[in-house]
Every structure is written in structure tokens, then in C-alpha cells.
Amino acid sequence: MSDQSQVLEIIRSGEVCLGLDDATGVEVIATMLEQAADRGLFNPEVLPKVLRAVLNRERSASTATPEGVAFPHCRSLYIDKLCCVIGVHPKGIPFGASNGAPTTIFVLMLVPQEAPCVHVQLLTRLSRSLLEPAVRNEILAATAPDQVIDTLLKHAEEDN
């Protein structure tokens, strides 16, 4: 499978959390991880360890952009397969953007400790798409998870 195909498959099989209303970034990440674990993307028993790994990585340098998008992520021994969880927080919350802008779209990536760097290509592809205001607006207007995935796939394929 080509790297391009792998990236598209990761997006296609991703989890989407619409209508997040958590008050803090820690709560948003915890909610997204809970949903991913409930869906079987990783073992729920290791959720606290994965949450700690994501938060430690985020504390080292915020992944929030001035455009209202954040890319929290971690490498972990507890993750078997690269996965992506998209979270939409319509009101937005502070998440450490350099301009203080609230973050409304979260792209959480969980990467196996020994995985090749496909996640870097995924991150590049998604960040390029999410820099476009029209893409962000489509995602923020989505009323169903499939709409978010379809929007990301459409724009990821256009970038090819």
C-alpha cells in the first residue's frame, strides 16, 4: 500500500467527535480518547497512560495553530495501530495558540512507538487542508461524522 493510500485509509477509518463541549483541553482530549477506546481503536484499560502521553507531549509545545486547529499526538507502546480522532468544539476553547485564539478543531493522532513516520505525512496532509478557511467551515458546519470524514478525504485527495 502506498503512503498516499495509507494516509487516506487512516482518515477514512478515523473517529469523529462532534459537538464537544468540554471546558478544558485536558477534558477534550480525554473525551476523544474515551470515544476512540470505546470504538476499539485501543485497549480502554490503558486510557490513563495514553492520556498522560498525549498531555506530556502537548505540554512540551502546544500544537494549537492561530487558525483554531490543534494536532495533539503521542507515540506510545500501548497503541497498536496508527489512528486519528477528529474533534469539533463549536464554541472553541483556549488550547495554547500563539495568538490566543480558541481551538475549535482537534486532530488527535495516536502512533505506535515503533511505527514508521506515516503519521508525519498524515499530519502534513491534514494541516495543509485545515489551513483553508473553507475546509474548517465545512467541518464546523458538519452535523454527522461522515461529513467530516468526507470533507477531509476530498481535500486530502485534492492535495495529491
N, C-alpha and C positions, 0 to 999 in steps of 0.2 A: 504494500500500500504506500503510495507517495505521501510526502509530508503534507501536501495540499489536501489530499483525501483524508488524512488523519485529522487535520485541523477541522475540516468540515464535519467529520463524524463526531468529534468531541463537542462541537457546538450543537449538532443535531441531537445528541444523546444527553445534553445538559439538562439541568433542573432550573426552573424559574420560580421565583418567589415574588408574586405581585402584591401590591398593597401593603408593603411593610410599614409599620407604624411605631416601631421601637424608638425609644428616646435617645439611645446612645449607640455609638459604633460597636461596642462590645456586644450589646443586645442584638443588633442587626446581624453581626457575624454568627452569633450563637443560634439565632433563628434559622439562618440559612444552612448552617451545619446540621441542625436538627432535622430540617426537611430533607437534606441530602442523605443523612443516615437512615431516616425513615424510608426513603426510596431504595435503600440498599447500595448506595454509592460507596459506603464504607461501613465498618462494623460500629454500631452505636455504642458499644462498650468503651471504645477509645475516643469518643467525642471530646471529653475534657482535655485529653492530651493533644488532639488536633486543634482544638480551640486555642490552647496555650501556645502551640507552634505558630498559628496564624497571628495571634496578638503579639507575640515576641517579634516576629518579622515586621509587623506593622509599626511597632514601637521604634524599631531601628531606623525607619524612614517611612513617612507616610506615603501611601500610593495614591492619594487623592489628587485629582487634577483640578485646575481652575475652572474647567468646564462642567464640574459636578459629577465626575465619574471617578470611582476608586477601583483599584485592582489588588485587593488583599490576596495573599497567597502564601503557601508554605510547601516545603519538601518534608515528607515525613515517612518514617518506617511503617506507619500504620495505614498508609494509603497504598492500595494495590494497583490502581489504575488511575491515570490522569483524568480528572473530572473538573467540570466547570459549572458553577452555580451563579445564575444571574439574579440579582435582587433589585426590585424597584421600590423606592421610598418616595412616593409622590410629593410629600412636603419637604423632604430633604433634611439632613442633619449635619452638624459640624463633624468633619472627619479628618481635619488637618490639611486642607488645601492651602496652598501658599497665599492665595488671595482671600482666604476666609470664607469662600463660597460654600454653601451647603452641598452635600453629596446626595444625589438622587438615584444614581445607578451604581450598583456594586457588581463587580465581576470577580467572584471568588474562585481561585484555582487551587486545587489540591493535587500535589505532584508526588509520585512515589520517590523515595530517597534516591534510588539508583536509576531513575528514568533518564533517557536521552533528552535533549533540550527541545523537544517538540513544543513544550509549553511556551518557550520564547517566541516561536512562530505564531502560536495562538494569541499570545499577548500582543504581539506586533499587529496582527491582523485585526483583532478586536479594537485595540486602541486607535488604529488608523480610522476604522469605521466610526467609532464613537466620538471622534473629534468633529464629525459632521453634525451640525445642529439638527438637520432633518432626520438623521438616524436616531438621535437622542429623543427628539419629539415623538417619533413613531413608537419608540419603546415606552416612553412615559404615557402615551395615549392607549397603549395596549390594554385590552380587557380580558385577554386569555393568554396563557403561557405560549401556545403555538404561534401567536402573533409576534412575540418577542423573538422566538427562535427563527421564524420565517424572515423577519427583518434582518437579523444578524447574518443568516445564511445568504440572503440576497446580496447584502453589501460585501460580505466576505468573498463571494464568488465574483463580484464585480471588480474587486481589487486584484484579481488574478491576472 
